Amino acid sequence: MVFGRALFKAQLNKRHRSASAMKGRLRGVVKLSTNESGNTYRVYYTLKCPKHIYVLYCHKKKSKHGIGIPAHQEDLIVRRLRDALLDCEDNKRGDFR
């Protein structure tokens, strides 16, 4: 799969060809997508914290129609993004968990 290489490129401040920035509520999140053996896999991560990549969610797409993210998955990604940003702020202050 392509995800390992894509995340490594993100660590080097480069963008993999399968990476795309999200819009709306998921602004600040990058989506990776790949097709393997007739299945689609997605990974969502953020680079908003310097020197850190937070992988927020990954899954195998089950729906055969529609390109959107189900609302419950989007809510989960938003919560994890918020937690990642809080963790990043704590690390800046030295409050390691």
Secondary structure as GFF3:
##gff-version 3
##sequence-region A 1 97
A	DSSP	alpha_helix	3	11	.	.	.	ID=ss1
A	DSSP	beta_strand	19	21	.	.	.	ID=ss2
A	DSSP	three_ten_helix	24	26	.	.	.	ID=ss3
A	DSSP	beta_strand	29	36	.	.	.	ID=ss4
A	DSSP	beta_strand	39	46	.	.	.	ID=ss5
A	DSSP	beta_strand	54	61	.	.	.	ID=ss6
A	DSSP	alpha_helix	71	93	.	.	.	ID=ss7
###
